[in-house]
Amino acid sequence: MSAPAVRNQHPESTPGTMNFPLPDTNLSPITGWGREHWLHFADAQLLAVRPWASADLSLILLPGRPSGAGEVSDGLEGFARTFLAAAFRVAGEDGGDPHGHLERYRRGLLAGTAGTWPPIVTRSQPMVEAASVALGLHLTRAWLWDTLTVAEQDQVAGWLSGSSTSEVNQNNWVLFPLIIAEFLAGVGRDHNEGHISHGLARLEDWYVGGGWYRDGDGDFFDYYCGWAMHLYPLLWLRMLETRDPDKAAALRPRFAARLGEFLPDHVGFFGGNGSPVFQGRSLIYRYAAVAPLFMAELAGVPSPLSPGQLRRIASGAARFFAEGGSYGAPGEPLGLPSLGWQGEFPPMVQSYSGPASPFWTSKAFVGLLLPAGHPVWTAVEEASPVEAADSIRLAQGPNFLLASTAAGGIARVLNHGSDKYYGPGPENVEYSRLAYSSHTAPVFDPHNALDNHIGILDSAGNSSVRMRIHRLPAGEDSIASFHRPVWGRDDEAESPWRITTATTAAGSYELRLHVVTRAVERHDGGNPAGAAPTVREGGYAIAADTVVQSLAVAARPGGTAGASAFKDGLHSTIWPLAGWSATGAAASTGLSPLGEHACVPYLEGAFTGSRSVFATLVCLAGTATQGVPRDIVVADDGGSVTVSATAPDGRTLKVSLAA
């Protein structure tokens, strides 16, 4: 492999970070975005990376912390992921390419496959990027691949064929050699058909019903289900239909039906502010989460959304990041995407991510394959389901309870099933919490979990963490699980502690019931929580660039006060119903992706004997709550526990546990 071009340390001013077209408030009264805005969004990003290309255009070497794969691999990533956006953009315009994107990628492709790019070997990052290259070549075949000489085609195919003898990680990665093999087959080159059959077989292993796939072996449920496990098989079928239309026709109903089942759940992950719920890994891919919504239209999958609702959700998500600081200061021309959410936030970035990794947002531009006359682009925007009515929905596959409120457009995911547990190790903040929302994010404190978490405090005041989530049966409109609290890198299987939790929701309220037990008293120093520990539970974290306010809130007569943290337009409140004796609010700085300052309201209570019961009412709403919980009934026979309460807005919530 030849040495890559030196990174351009002082690029010229970016030539195309252009302003968006004026909002189209007639067609899109909510977001102002139509198809022209999506085209401009794609072009602006593709133009923004040009100054960072190597001299031979084979690498896009963006500034920032390199990934664990190294700078050359990162440069290939910059090429491949932006090439995918260019491919969707040009193919969607039937070859229209006013900025000459494809010619640059053609030159870079030939230079890269001549030796600049790292080879594709077992479990290497180039395998991931090669799938984007192959997919982009398929999409633009008439304008790029077919214009290459036979020798040039052989060169490109030779590099891609490194995947044929390579193995991959057993998760969504199995779909990358599947895509590469299909492209090679489609252009008449040698390929590994076994990679296709293996990828399809693994998908079956990971399918759990209701439209949900695990991302590998284990309870790993997150956005990869949509932007990988659903997206790639349906894109593969579009490739396959030119080579084997009968096979494509036979398999299409399976994958289309599964996406159709997934969509009603997936819709519940987008708030009225445009933001996806902050849950799972690789969140720097941001609005790639809308890709399965567009893919459903391309595949003819029945959708729970009208075309106007679909565009409202998709454009709302794209605009949330485009204008919210993800590409530089709000109000300024579009720059490079940060490694974060709406700004730079290193704690949420995985080690495999480099400066160009956020460009997997390119998957969202699959929507541009829908022609300009498609109803998704021509229908008048409508309010999304989250904005139209309060909702509660059980997603049985991942054991999520999806709750949303029309007032404020807040979407929440109550989590009793997705843990990404491999074994003893650090807490997975993006998976371990009891709840996530479209308007909040967890506090990334590696030593003291608090928000949307119940834990036992050790002698130093540090909380236990929730690692593996063990599911339990639950009543209607509720979910339940237990976990074994651990500290540090302890093995949860050896913990004498057990916290069993059931949750239900109504409107902006969540009723949480916890039974905390300790199997034996240990005197060998193995129990870091001590003999009479404190139990602590937190509500949602409120974050802002200024100090977040907090206060104690009224309690029912004779009861312990609750606590609230708030800013304009967002209030997080927690009330004690049973077992709690103290309240407070914990402030932090530099630990939230949503702002420099964060604050979490919390409750504390004493664990006594070998079993204690705690019940909590939590609220996340756009406005301050008036009133207090009332009519609280706790029925505990020493085994089964039932708690019911009337929320301040008059809704009654009830949840039970057999623990």
C-alpha positions in Angstrom: 0.0 0.0 0.0 1.4 3.4 -0.9 1.7 6.2 1.7 -1.4 8.3 1.9 -1.4 11.9 1.0 -0.6 14.3 3.9 -3.5 15.7 5.7 -4.3 19.3 4.6 -3.7 21.1 7.9 -5.0 24.5 6.6 -7.7 23.9 4.1 -9.0 26.8 2.1 -12.4 28.2 3.0 -15.1 25.7 2.3 -16.6 26.5 -1.0 -20.1 25.1 -0.6 -21.4 25.3 3.0 -24.3 27.2 1.6 -27.4 28.4 3.3 -30.6 26.4 3.0 -33.5 27.4 0.8 -36.2 29.5 2.5 -38.7 27.4 4.5 -41.7 26.2 2.5 -44.4 26.9 5.0 -47.2 26.0 2.7 -46.0 22.5 2.0 -44.2 22.0 5.3 -45.9 24.1 7.9 -44.1 22.4 10.8 -40.5 22.0 9.7 -40.4 24.2 6.6 -38.4 21.4 4.8 -39.1 19.8 1.5 -37.1 17.7 -0.9 -35.0 20.7 -2.0 -33.9 21.2 1.6 -32.8 17.5 1.7 -30.8 17.9 -1.6 -29.2 21.1 -0.2 -28.4 19.3 3.1 -26.6 16.5 1.2 -24.8 18.9 -1.1 -23.7 21.2 1.8 -22.1 18.3 3.6 -20.4 16.9 0.5 -19.0 20.3 -0.3 -17.9 20.9 3.3 -15.5 17.9 3.3 -13.8 18.7 0.0 -11.0 20.8 1.5 -10.1 17.8 3.6 -9.5 15.4 0.8 -6.1 14.1 0.0 -4.5 15.2 -3.2 -5.6 12.0 -5.0 -9.1 12.3 -3.5 -9.0 8.8 -2.1 -9.1 9.8 1.5 -11.1 12.4 3.4 -9.0 13.2 6.4 -11.1 15.2 8.8 -9.7 16.9 11.9 -10.3 15.4 15.3 -9.5 12.4 17.4 -8.6 9.4 15.3 -10.4 6.1 15.9 -8.8 2.9 17.1 -8.4 1.9 13.4 -6.0 4.7 12.7 -5.9 7.7 10.4 -5.7 5.9 7.0 -8.7 3.8 7.8 -10.4 7.0 9.1 -9.7 8.6 5.7 -11.3 5.7 3.9 -14.3 6.1 6.2 -14.5 9.7 5.2 -14.5 8.8 1.5 -16.9 5.8 1.8 -19.6 7.4 4.0 -19.8 10.6 2.1 -19.8 8.7 -1.2 -22.9 6.9 0.0 -24.6 10.3 0.5 -23.5 11.4 -2.9 -24.8 8.1 -4.4 -28.3 8.6 -2.9 -28.3 12.2 -4.0 -27.2 11.6 -7.6 -29.3 8.4 -8.1 -32.3 10.2 -6.6 -32.0 12.8 -9.3 -31.5 10.2 -12.1 -27.9 11.2 -12.6 -28.3 14.9 -11.8 -25.1 16.1 -10.3 -24.7 19.9 -10.5 -21.7 20.0 -8.1 -19.8 17.2 -9.9 -19.7 14.9 -6.9 -19.3 11.6 -8.8 -16.3 12.7 -10.8 -14.4 13.4 -7.6 -15.4 10.1 -6.1 -14.5 8.3 -9.3 -11.0 9.7 -9.1 -10.7 8.8 -5.4 -12.0 5.3 -6.0 -9.4 4.5 -8.6 -6.6 6.0 -6.5 -7.8 4.2 -3.4 -8.1 0.8 -4.9 -4.7 1.3 -6.6 -3.1 1.1 -3.2 -4.0 4.0 -0.9 -6.7 2.2 0.9 -6.0 -0.5 3.5 -6.9 -4.0 2.4 -10.1 -5.7 3.6 -9.0 -8.3 6.2 -10.8 -10.2 8.9 -12.7 -8.0 11.4 -11.2 -4.8 10.0 -12.9 -1.4 9.7 -12.4 -1.3 5.9 -15.0 -4.1 5.6 -17.6 -1.7 6.9 -16.5 1.1 4.6 -16.3 -1.3 1.6 -20.0 -2.0 2.0 -20.8 1.7 1.5 -18.5 1.8 -1.5 -20.2 -1.3 -3.0 -23.7 0.1 -2.4 -22.7 3.5 -3.8 -21.3 1.8 -6.9 -24.5 -0.1 -7.4 -26.7 3.0 -7.0 -24.6 5.0 -9.4 -23.7 2.2 -11.8 -24.9 3.9 -14.9 -22.9 7.1 -14.2 -19.8 5.7 -12.6 -19.1 1.9 -12.7 -20.2 1.5 -16.3 -17.9 4.4 -17.4 -14.8 2.6 -16.0 -12.5 0.6 -18.3 -12.4 -3.2 -17.8 -9.0 -2.9 -16.2 -10.3 -0.2 -13.8 -13.3 -2.3 -12.9 -11.0 -5.3 -12.3 -8.9 -3.1 -10.0 -11.9 -2.0 -7.9 -13.4 -5.5 -7.8 -10.0 -6.8 -6.7 -10.0 -4.5 -3.7 -13.6 -5.4 -2.8 -12.9 -9.1 -3.1 -10.7 -9.0 0.0 -14.0 -9.4 1.8 -14.5 -12.8 0.2 -11.9 -14.4 2.4 -12.4 -12.4 5.5 -14.5 -12.9 8.6 -16.5 -10.3 10.5 -17.9 -9.6 13.9 -21.1 -11.5 14.6 -23.5 -8.6 14.8 -24.7 -6.2 12.1 -21.3 -6.6 10.5 -22.5 -9.8 8.8 -24.5 -7.5 6.5 -21.4 -5.8 5.0 -19.9 -8.8 3.2 -23.5 -9.7 2.1 -23.7 -6.3 0.3 -20.2 -6.5 -1.1 -20.8 -10.1 -2.4 -24.0 -9.0 -4.1 -22.4 -6.1 -5.8 -19.6 -8.3 -7.1 -22.1 -10.9 -8.3 -24.1 -8.3 -10.0 -21.2 -7.0 -12.0 -20.1 -10.5 -13.0 -17.1 -10.9 -10.7 -16.2 -13.7 -8.4 -17.9 -13.5 -5.0 -18.5 -15.4 -1.8 -22.1 -16.6 -2.0 -21.6 -18.1 1.5 -21.4 -14.6 2.9 -24.9 -13.9 1.6 -26.4 -17.1 3.1 -24.5 -16.6 6.3 -25.8 -13.1 6.7 -29.4 -14.1 6.1 -29.1 -17.0 8.5 -27.7 -14.8 11.3 -30.6 -12.4 10.8 -32.9 -15.3 11.5 -31.0 -16.1 14.7 -31.4 -12.6 15.9 -35.0 -12.0 15.0 -37.2 -11.9 18.2 -40.6 -11.0 16.7 -42.6 -7.8 16.5 -40.2 -6.4 13.9 -37.2 -6.4 16.3 -33.7 -7.8 15.8 -31.0 -8.2 18.3 -27.7 -6.7 17.1 -25.8 -9.9 17.7 -26.0 -12.5 20.4 -27.4 -11.0 23.6 -30.0 -8.4 24.5 -28.7 -5.5 22.3 -31.6 -3.4 21.1 -31.1 0.1 19.8 -31.1 2.1 16.5 -29.1 -0.6 14.7 -32.3 -2.5 14.4 -33.6 0.2 12.0 -30.5 1.7 10.3 -28.8 -1.7 9.8 -30.9 -4.8 10.4 -33.9 -3.5 8.4 -32.2 -1.2 6.0 -29.5 -3.5 4.5 -31.7 -6.5 3.7 -34.1 -4.4 1.8 -31.4 -2.6 -0.1 -29.8 -6.0 -0.8 -33.1 -7.2 -2.3 -33.1 -4.1 -4.6 -29.6 -5.2 -5.8 -30.6 -8.9 -6.0 -33.7 -8.3 -8.2 -31.4 -7.6 -11.2 -29.5 -10.8 -10.7 -32.2 -13.2 -9.4 -35.6 -11.6 -9.5 -37.4 -14.9 -8.4 -35.3 -15.1 -5.3 -35.8 -11.4 -4.5 -39.6 -11.8 -5.0 -39.6 -14.8 -2.7 -37.7 -13.1 0.2 -39.2 -9.6 -0.1 -42.5 -10.4 1.8 -40.5 -11.6 4.9 -38.4 -8.5 5.2 -41.1 -6.1 4.2 -43.5 -7.6 6.8 -40.9 -7.3 9.6 -40.3 -3.7 8.8 -44.0 -3.1 8.8 -44.2 -4.5 12.3 -41.3 -2.5 13.5 -42.5 0.9 12.3 -45.2 1.5 14.9 -42.6 1.1 17.6 -39.9 3.0 15.8 -42.2 6.0 15.3 -42.4 6.3 19.1 -38.7 7.1 19.3 -39.0 10.7 17.8 -40.0 13.7 19.9 -42.0 16.7 18.7 -38.7 18.7 18.9 -37.3 16.5 16.2 -34.9 14.6 18.4 -34.7 10.9 18.5 -34.7 9.3 21.9 -31.2 9.3 23.3 -30.7 5.5 23.8 -28.0 3.1 22.5 -24.6 3.3 21.0 -23.3 5.1 17.9 -25.7 8.0 18.6 -23.3 10.2 16.6 -25.1 8.8 13.5 -28.0 10.9 14.7 -30.8 11.3 12.1 -29.8 8.1 10.3 -32.5 6.8 12.6 -35.1 8.0 10.0 -33.7 5.7 7.3 -36.2 2.8 7.9 -39.1 5.2 7.5 -38.0 6.1 4.0 -37.0 2.5 3.3 -40.5 1.4 4.0 -41.9 3.7 1.3 -39.2 2.4 -1.2 -40.2 -1.2 -0.4 -43.9 -0.6 -0.5 -44.3 -1.5 3.2 -47.6 -0.4 4.7 -46.8 2.4 7.2 -48.6 3.7 10.3 -47.7 7.2 9.0 -49.3 9.3 6.4 -46.7 10.7 3.8 -47.0 14.1 5.5 -46.3 12.6 8.9 -43.3 10.7 7.6 -41.7 13.8 6.1 -42.5 15.7 9.3 -40.6 13.2 11.4 -37.7 12.8 9.0 -37.3 16.5 8.3 -37.8 17.3 12.0 -34.9 15.0 12.9 -32.6 16.3 10.2 -33.4 19.9 11.0 -32.9 19.2 14.8 -29.2 18.4 14.1 -28.6 20.6 11.0 -29.7 23.8 12.9 -28.9 22.7 16.5 -25.1 22.9 16.5 -24.1 19.4 15.2 -22.5 21.1 12.2 -21.1 24.2 13.9 -22.6 27.1 15.7 -26.4 27.5 15.1 -27.1 30.1 12.5 -23.8 29.7 10.7 -23.2 27.9 7.4 -23.0 24.1 7.7 -19.6 22.8 8.7 -18.3 19.4 9.7 -20.3 17.2 12.0 -19.1 17.0 15.5 -18.4 13.8 17.5 -21.4 14.3 19.8 -25.1 15.1 19.7 -25.8 18.8 19.1 -22.2 19.6 19.8 -18.9 17.9 20.7 -19.2 15.4 23.6 -16.4 12.9 23.7 -17.8 10.7 26.6 -20.6 9.4 24.3 -18.3 8.5 21.5 -17.2 4.8 21.0 -13.6 3.9 20.5 -14.3 2.7 17.0 -15.5 6.1 15.9 -13.3 8.7 14.2 -13.8 12.2 12.8 -15.8 10.9 9.7 -17.9 8.4 11.5 -20.9 10.7 11.9 -21.3 10.6 8.1 -23.3 7.4 8.6 -26.1 9.9 8.6 -25.8 9.3 4.9 -28.3 6.5 5.3 -31.0 9.0 5.9 -30.6 10.2 2.3 -32.0 6.9 1.1 -35.2 9.0 1.0 -33.9 10.8 -2.0 -34.5 7.6 -4.0 -38.2 8.5 -3.8 -38.9 10.6 -6.8 -39.8 14.2 -6.5 -43.5 13.4 -7.3 -43.8 10.8 -4.5 -46.4 11.7 -1.8 -43.7 11.8 0.8 -42.4 14.9 -0.9 -45.7 16.4 -2.2 -48.1 15.8 0.7 -48.6 18.6 3.2 -46.9 18.0 6.5 -49.0 16.7 9.4 -48.3 16.4 13.1 -46.5 13.2 14.1 -48.3 10.7 16.3 -46.3 11.8 19.3 -47.6 15.4 18.8 -51.2 14.3 18.2 -52.1 12.3 21.3 -50.7 10.7 24.4 -49.6 7.1 23.8 -48.4 4.1 25.6 -47.2 1.0 23.7 -45.4 -2.2 24.6 -42.5 -3.2 22.4 -42.3 -6.8 23.4 -39.1 -7.8 21.5 -36.8 -5.4 23.4 -39.2 -5.2 26.5 -39.6 -1.5 26.1 -42.6 0.6 27.2 -42.9 3.4 24.7 -44.7 6.4 26.3 -45.3 9.8 24.8 -47.2 13.0 25.6 -48.7 15.4 23.1 -48.1 18.3 25.4 -44.5 19.1 24.7 -44.1 16.3 22.2 -41.9 14.2 24.6 -41.2 10.6 23.6 -39.8 8.2 26.3 -38.5 4.7 26.2 -38.8 2.8 29.5 -36.2 0.1 29.4 -36.4 -3.4 30.9 -34.8 -5.4 28.2 -31.8 -3.9 26.4 -28.5 -4.0 28.3 -25.6 -4.7 25.9 -24.2 -7.0 28.6 -21.0 -8.8 27.7 -19.8 -9.5 31.2 -18.2 -7.6 34.1 -17.0 -4.2 33.0 -17.9 -0.5 33.0 -21.5 0.6 33.0 -23.2 1.0 29.6 -24.8 4.4 30.2 -26.7 4.3 26.9 -28.3 1.0 27.9 -28.4 0.7 31.7 -31.0 3.4 32.5 -34.6 2.7 33.5 -35.7 5.3 31.0 -34.6 7.6 28.1 -36.3 10.4 26.3 -36.2 12.7 23.3 -35.6 15.8 25.5 -33.1 14.5 27.9 -29.9 12.5 28.0 -28.1 10.5 30.7 -25.4 12.0 32.8 -22.1 10.3 31.8 -20.7 10.0 35.3 -18.5 6.8 35.3 -18.5 6.6 39.1 -22.0 7.5 40.2 -25.0 6.5 38.2 -28.1 8.6 39.2 -30.5 9.7 36.5 -33.3 7.2 35.8 -31.5 4.7 38.0 -32.0 3.0 41.3 -28.9 2.0 43.1 -27.4 1.1 46.5 -24.8 3.5 47.9 -21.5 2.1 49.2 -19.6 3.6 52.1 -18.1 6.3 49.8 -21.5 7.3 48.6 -21.1 5.8 45.1 -24.0 4.0 43.6 -24.2 0.5 42.3 -24.9 0.0 38.6 -27.4 -1.9 36.6 -25.6 -4.3 34.2 -27.5 -7.3 33.0 -31.3 -6.9 32.8 -33.3 -10.0 33.6 -36.8 -9.8 32.2 -39.9 -10.7 34.2 -43.6 -11.0 33.3 -45.7 -7.9 34.0 -49.3 -6.7 33.9 -51.0 -4.8 31.2 -49.3 -1.6 30.2 -46.3 -2.3 32.4 -42.9 -4.0 32.1 -40.7 -5.6 34.7 -37.2 -6.9 35.3 -34.6 -7.5 37.9 -30.9 -6.8 38.1 -28.1 -7.6 40.5 -26.4 -4.4 41.7 -22.6 -4.3 41.4 -19.8 -1.8 42.0 -16.9 -1.3 39.7 -16.1 -4.3 37.6 -17.7 -6.9 39.9 -19.5 -9.9 38.4 -23.2 -9.4 38.8 -23.7 -13.2 39.1 -21.8 -13.0 42.5 -23.8 -10.1 43.9 -26.0 -10.9 46.9 -28.2 -8.0 46.0 -31.3 -8.0 43.8 -33.4 -5.1 42.7 -36.7 -6.0 41.1 -38.6 -3.2 39.3 -41.9 -2.8 37.6 -42.9 0.3 35.7 -46.1 1.7 34.1 -46.9 5.0 32.6 -49.8 7.4 31.9 -49.4 10.7 30.2 -46.2 12.3 31.4 -46.0 10.2 34.6 -44.2 6.9 35.4 -45.0 4.8 38.4 -41.9 2.7 39.5 -42.1 -0.1 42.0 -38.9 -1.6 43.4 -38.3 -4.5 45.7 -34.7 -4.6 47.0 -33.4 -7.8 48.6 -30.1 -9.0 50.0 -29.6 -12.8 50.0 -27.1 -13.0 52.9 -25.1 -10.8 55.2 -21.5 -11.0 54.1 -18.6 -10.1 56.5 -15.7 -10.8 54.2 -15.5 -7.3 52.7 -17.2 -8.4 49.6 -20.3 -6.3 50.1 -19.3 -2.7 49.3 -22.6 -1.3 50.4 -22.1 -2.2 54.1 -24.6 -3.5 56.6 -27.2 -0.7 56.5 -26.9 1.0 53.1 -28.9 3.8 51.5 -31.0 3.2 48.4 -31.2 6.1 45.9 -33.3 6.7 42.8 -33.1 9.6 40.3 -35.5 11.1 37.8 -34.7 12.6 34.4 -31.6 14.8 34.0 -32.2 18.3 32.9 -29.3 19.9 31.0 -28.6 23.4 29.7 -25.7 25.7 29.0 -26.6 27.7 32.1 -27.1 26.5 35.6 -30.2 24.3 35.9 -32.6 25.3 38.7 -34.0 22.9 41.2 -36.4 22.9 44.2 -38.3 20.8 46.6 -41.9 20.1 45.6 -44.9 19.7 47.8 -45.7 16.3 49.3 -48.9 14.8 50.4 -49.7 15.6 54.1 -47.3 13.8 56.4 -45.1 12.6 53.5 -41.6 13.4 52.3 -41.2 16.2 49.8 -40.4 15.5 46.2 -37.8 17.3 44.0 -37.8 19.0 40.7 -35.1 20.1 38.2 -36.2 22.5 35.4 -35.4 24.9 32.7 -37.7 26.9 30.4 -39.9 24.3 28.6 -38.8 21.2 30.5 -39.4 20.0 34.0 -38.2 16.7 35.7 -40.0 15.8 39.0 -39.8 12.9 41.3 -42.1 12.1 44.2 -41.7 9.5 47.0 -44.7 7.1 47.4 -43.2 4.5 49.7 -39.9 3.7 51.4 -38.2 7.0 50.8 -37.2 9.4 53.5 -35.0 12.2 51.9 -34.9 14.1 48.7 -32.4 16.3 46.8 -31.1 17.5 43.5 -27.6 16.7 42.2 -25.8 19.2 39.9 -22.9 18.4 37.6 -20.9 20.1 34.9 -19.4 18.7 31.7 -21.2 15.4 31.9 -24.2 15.8 29.7 -24.3 15.9 25.9 -27.1 18.4 26.0 -25.4 21.2 27.9 -22.6 22.2 30.2 -24.8 22.0 33.3 -27.1 19.2 34.4 -29.3 18.5 37.4 -31.0 15.4 38.6 -33.8 15.3 41.2 -33.5 12.2 43.5 -34.8 10.4 46.5 -33.1 8.4 49.2 -34.2 5.8 51.7 -32.8 3.2 54.1 -32.6 -0.5 53.3 -33.7 -2.5 56.3 -33.5 -6.2 57.1 -33.3 -8.4 54.0 -36.1 -6.8 52.0 -37.3 -3.3 51.4 -40.0 -1.8 49.1 -39.8 1.5 47.4 -42.3 3.2 45.1 -41.8 6.4 43.1 -43.7 8.7 40.8 -41.7 10.4 38.1 -42.7 13.1 35.7 -41.1 14.6 32.6 -43.2 17.5 31.2 -42.9 20.8 29.4 -44.5 22.7 32.2 -44.3 22.6 36.0 -46.7 20.1 37.7 -49.4 21.5 40.0 -50.5 19.3 42.9 -49.2 16.2 44.5 -49.8 12.4 44.2 -52.7 11.1 46.2 -54.7 8.0 46.9 -51.5 6.0 47.4 -52.1 2.4 48.3 -49.3 -0.1 48.9 -50.3 -3.8 49.3 -47.4 -6.0 50.4 -47.8 -9.5 51.7 -44.1 -10.2 51.9 -44.1 -11.7 48.4 -46.3 -9.9 45.9 -46.5 -6.1 46.0 -49.0 -3.8 44.4 -48.9 0.0 44.4 -51.5 2.4 43.0 -51.6 6.2 43.0 -53.4 9.1 41.5 -51.1 11.5 39.7 -51.5 15.2 40.0 -53.4 15.4 36.7 -55.9 12.9 38.0 -54.7 9.8 36.1 -54.5 6.6 38.1 -51.5 4.3 37.8 -51.1 0.8 39.2 -48.3 -1.7 39.0 -47.5 -5.0 40.7 -44.6 -7.3 41.3 -44.2 -10.8 42.5 -40.8 -10.6 44.2 
